[in-house]
């Protein structure tokens, strides 16, 4: 069973590593017409990974809150207040 790319750890590539993954014609075009596309793609990938991590953290916290609520509800239903005694 293969995992999705969003669940894998983000790998930072240097500009030269990134360019080496491109076909030759695309590499030449990138050299001639340089724009900050590489940096934008890297930042976008980093932000997507961070967003995924935050979603997982929110889900983990939500489940923790549900467990705490269940424990509090259970303890409230089992706790009995002692009868009041008048000691006048």
C-alpha positions, 0 to 999 in steps of 0.5 A: 500500500503506497502512501500519498506524497502529502504524508511523506516528510518534506524534502528540501532541494537546492536549486541545482538539485531541482534543475537537475530533475528537469529535462534539458530543454526546460533547464535551458529555459529556466536558465535563460528566463529565470524567475523565482518559480523554484522558490515559489514551488518550494515555499508552496510545498513547505506550506502544504506540508505545514498545513497537513501537519496542522490538520493532524495536530488539530485532529489529535487535539480534538480527540484528546478533548473528546477523551477529557470530556468523556472522563469529566462527564464520567467523573461528574456522573459518579461523584455524589455530593455528601448529604449536608449535615446541620451542626447547630 
